[in-house]
Amino acid sequence: MNSPETNSSVGVHPTANLESARTIPRTTRDEKAQGKVSRRLQRLKCSVINVFLLFHIFAIACWCMPVDSRLILLGRTLVRPYVLWSGLFQSWDMFAPIPKGANTYIEAIIVYKDGSRSSWTFPRMEQLGLTGKVFKERYRKFADNLVRDDIDALLPDAARYIARMKSGPTNQVRMVILIQKWSLVVPRADGSYVPEPWEQHVLLGYGVRSEDLK
């Protein structure tokens, strides 16, 4: 059995082990605390991503499912504000049973106070690159819905928007004429499709007032 003198002769200071005992647990506690925070943040991030994905799957399924049960209608009512705001709304009948059979767009004829005229169209997807389509696809949906009879009250709002956008400090817009243009896509006998000549229909002629430009 070694004597106290033998242990002290090794050259280890009597307080060294005591200081190590004080510092090591403190470092370990800090590392454990940081590890817990990191794991909690990771779990929170995964939970937020899962909720985001599940909500969007639920919203799109309720909106696009071709079923009109009470449960589906309730789901559409709940998600309607967000779906319309985000531009995620889509009609099932775009794909089936009869896909859309016409190319359409809306053109605005703008008449200024000095008698001059210009034209403007909502962004057309076939004229945009990939990046432009990503950010402006909602304009196509807006234009497609703008011609519906049940929401034609939106037409004056669209005309006022265009008037404010196109008016200048020295030459303001006096009238906005909204015109729907379409070309039917007709199937040929060989299975190909050919567009018909463009036709048009005047949706609205709006006389711009001074308060509309504010």
C-alpha positions in Angstrom: 0.0 0.0 0.0 1.4 3.3 -1.1 1.9 6.1 1.5 0.8 9.7 1.0 4.4 10.6 0.5 4.6 8.3 -2.5 1.6 9.9 -4.2 2.9 13.4 -3.7 6.3 12.5 -5.1 4.9 11.9 -8.6 4.8 15.7 -9.0 0.9 16.2 -9.1 -0.2 19.2 -7.2 -2.8 18.3 -4.5 -5.3 20.8 -5.9 -5.1 19.8 -9.6 -7.7 17.0 -9.4 -10.0 19.3 -7.4 -9.9 22.0 -10.1 -10.5 19.4 -12.9 -13.5 18.1 -11.0 -14.9 21.7 -10.9 -14.3 22.6 -14.6 -15.2 19.4 -16.5 -18.8 19.0 -15.3 -19.4 22.7 -16.0 -18.3 22.2 -19.7 -20.3 19.0 -20.0 -23.4 20.8 -18.7 -23.0 23.6 -21.3 -22.5 21.1 -24.1 -25.6 19.1 -23.0 -27.7 22.3 -22.8 -26.5 23.4 -26.3 -27.3 19.9 -27.6 -30.8 20.0 -26.2 -31.5 23.4 -27.8 -30.2 22.2 -31.1 -32.4 19.1 -31.0 -35.4 21.2 -30.1 -34.8 23.6 -32.9 -34.4 20.6 -35.3 -37.7 19.1 -34.1 -39.5 22.4 -34.4 -38.2 22.9 -37.9 -39.3 19.5 -39.0 -42.7 20.1 -37.4 -43.2 23.4 -39.2 -42.3 21.8 -42.5 -44.6 18.9 -42.0 -47.5 21.2 -41.0 -46.8 23.4 -44.1 -46.9 20.3 -46.4 -49.9 18.7 -44.8 -51.9 22.0 -45.0 -51.1 22.5 -48.7 -51.9 18.9 -49.5 -55.2 19.2 -47.7 -56.0 22.6 -49.3 -55.3 21.5 -52.9 -57.1 18.2 -52.4 -60.2 20.0 -51.1 -60.1 22.6 -53.9 -59.4 20.3 -56.8 -61.2 17.1 -55.9 -64.2 16.6 -58.2 -66.6 15.7 -55.3 -69.2 17.9 -53.8 -69.8 16.2 -50.5 -70.5 18.3 -47.4 -67.1 17.5 -45.9 -65.3 18.6 -49.1 -67.4 21.8 -49.4 -66.6 22.6 -45.7 -62.9 22.1 -46.5 -63.1 24.5 -49.5 -64.8 27.1 -47.4 -62.0 26.9 -44.8 -59.1 27.1 -47.3 -60.8 29.5 -49.8 -59.2 32.8 -48.5 -55.7 31.4 -48.5 -56.1 29.6 -51.9 -57.4 32.7 -53.6 -54.8 34.9 -52.0 -51.8 32.7 -52.9 -53.1 31.9 -56.5 -53.2 28.2 -55.9 -56.8 27.9 -57.0 -57.4 25.6 -59.9 -60.4 24.0 -61.6 -60.6 20.3 -62.1 -62.3 20.8 -65.4 -59.1 22.3 -66.9 -58.0 18.7 -67.3 -61.2 16.6 -67.5 -63.6 15.7 -68.8 -63.3 18.4 -71.5 -60.0 20.4 -71.4 -60.0 24.1 -72.2 -60.3 24.4 -76.0 -59.4 28.1 -76.6 -56.5 30.5 -76.3 -57.7 33.6 -74.6 -56.5 36.9 -73.3 -57.8 40.3 -72.3 -56.7 43.5 -74.0 -57.3 47.1 -72.7 -57.7 50.0 -75.1 -56.7 53.1 -73.2 -58.0 56.5 -74.3 -56.2 59.6 -72.9 -57.6 63.1 -72.4 -55.6 64.4 -75.3 -57.3 61.9 -77.6 -54.4 59.6 -78.0 -54.8 55.8 -77.6 -52.7 52.9 -76.5 -53.2 49.2 -75.7 -52.2 47.0 -72.8 -52.7 43.3 -72.0 -52.5 41.3 -68.9 -49.2 39.3 -68.9 -49.6 36.4 -71.4 -47.8 33.2 -70.4 -46.9 32.2 -74.0 -44.9 35.4 -74.3 -42.9 35.0 -71.1 -39.9 33.0 -70.1 -39.9 30.4 -67.3 -39.0 32.9 -64.6 -41.7 35.3 -65.7 -44.3 32.5 -65.8 -43.5 31.6 -62.2 -44.2 35.1 -60.9 -47.0 36.1 -63.2 -49.1 32.9 -63.7 -51.7 34.4 -61.3 -52.5 37.1 -64.0 -53.6 34.4 -66.4 -55.9 32.9 -63.8 -57.2 36.4 -63.0 -57.9 37.1 -66.6 -59.6 33.7 -67.1 -61.9 34.4 -64.2 -62.5 38.1 -65.1 -64.8 37.1 -68.0 -67.2 35.0 -65.8 -70.7 36.4 -65.6 -71.0 35.7 -61.9 -68.1 38.0 -61.0 -68.4 40.7 -63.7 -68.5 43.3 -60.8 -64.7 43.0 -60.9 -64.5 44.5 -64.4 -64.7 48.2 -63.1 -62.0 47.5 -60.6 -59.7 46.1 -63.3 -60.4 49.2 -65.4 -59.6 51.5 -62.5 -56.4 49.6 -61.8 -55.3 50.0 -65.5 -56.2 53.7 -65.5 -54.1 54.4 -62.4 -51.2 52.4 -63.8 -51.2 54.1 -67.2 -52.0 57.7 -66.2 -49.2 60.3 -66.3 -49.0 63.6 -64.6 -49.6 65.5 -67.8 -51.9 63.1 -69.7 -54.4 61.2 -67.7 -56.6 58.3 -68.8 -60.1 59.2 -69.9 -61.5 55.8 -70.8 -60.6 52.1 -70.5 -62.2 49.6 -72.8 -61.7 45.9 -71.8 -61.9 43.4 -74.7 -61.8 39.7 -74.5 -60.0 38.0 -77.4 -60.1 34.2 -78.1 -59.1 31.7 -80.6 -60.7 28.2 -80.6 -58.4 25.3 -80.9 -60.0 22.8 -83.3 -58.9 19.2 -83.6 -58.1 17.9 -87.1 -58.9 14.5 -88.5 -55.2 13.4 -88.1 -55.3 14.2 -84.3 -53.5 17.5 -84.5 -54.9 20.8 -83.4 -55.1 24.1 -85.3 -56.1 27.5 -83.9 -59.0 29.4 -85.4 -58.8 33.1 -86.3 -59.0 35.5 -83.3 -62.4 36.8 -82.3 -63.2 39.5 -79.8 -66.0 40.7 -77.5 -66.2 44.0 -75.6 -66.5 43.4 -71.9 -66.7 46.9 -70.5 -66.2 50.5 -71.5 -65.3 52.5 -68.4 -65.3 56.3 -68.1 -62.5 57.2 -65.7 -63.3 59.8 -63.0 -60.8 61.9 -61.2 -61.3 60.0 -57.9 -60.4 56.8 -59.7 -56.9 57.9 -60.1 -56.2 58.6 -56.5 
